[in-house]
């Protein structure tokens, strides 16, 4: 396995971009007051982007290994399980009162 300099440069550039966007977001958060719901929405959106980026490659590999039908069934089942778990967590959090 050889490491090409172009791959190293690409990974470094992407990492630097991600770090800069995090830094810019931190600066903006110090200057602008956001409501809790907006912060939670932005955080959820960012988490969704990260998950989809990671899963994208996994789905391609799974399709090669186990086939398209089983990959899609597994993907949808995972989404359903995640949605149900999120719903349960949300309902349990509504019961608690935070001061």
N, C-alpha and C positions, 0 to 999 in steps of 0.2 A: 504494500500500500504506500503510495507516494502522496505527499502533500504538495499541492500546486500553490504557488504564490498568489495566484488570482483568487483561489478559494479563501486563503487567509485574509486577503484584502477585503473581500466581500463580507466575510463574517465580522471582521473588525469594523467595517463601515456600518453594517446593520446594528451591531452592538452599540456603537457610538451614537447612532441615531436614536436608538431606544433609550439610552441613558440621557441624551439631551432632551427628549420629550418628557421624560420623568422630571428632570430638573426644571424645565419650563412650567410644567404642571404645578410643581411645588411653589415656584415663584408666583404664579397666578393665584394659587390658593391663599397666599399671604396677603395679596392685594385686594382680592374680591371675596366678599362673604357669600357663600353658597348655602342654600337650605340643606337640611339633612337628606331630604328626598332626592335632591339633585346630586348630592355626593354619592348616595347609594346607587342611583341610576348610572352615573358615570363609572363607578367602580364595577358594577355588574356588567356594563358594556365592555369595559376593558378586560375583565375576566373572560367574558364570552369570546372576545377576539383571540386571547391567548389560548383558550381551549380549542377553538376551531383551527388555529394554526397548527397546534400539536396533533390534533386528531386527523387533519387532512392527510398528512403523510401516512398515518397509521391505517387509514381506510384504504389507501392505495395499496399498501403492502398486504393488508388482509384480503383484499379482492384478488390479488395474485395467488395467495396461499389457499384460501378456502372457497373462493368463488363469489360472484356478485350477489346471488340470492341470499346466501347465509350471512354475508357481510351486511347487507341492507337490513335483514331481520335483526341481527345483533345491534346494529346502530340504532334502529328505531326502538328496540327493547331498552337499550341503555338510556335513550332520551326519555322514554316513558318512566322508567324507574327514577331517574334524576328529577323529573317534574313532580312525581308523587312525593319523593323525599323532601323536595323544596316546599311543597304545599304543607306537609306535615310539620316541618320546621317552622314555617310561617305561622301556622295555627298555634303551635306550642309557645311561640314568642309572644303572641297576642294575649295569652293568658297571664303572662308575667307583667308586673308593673315595675317600671324602672324609675328611680327618683334621682 
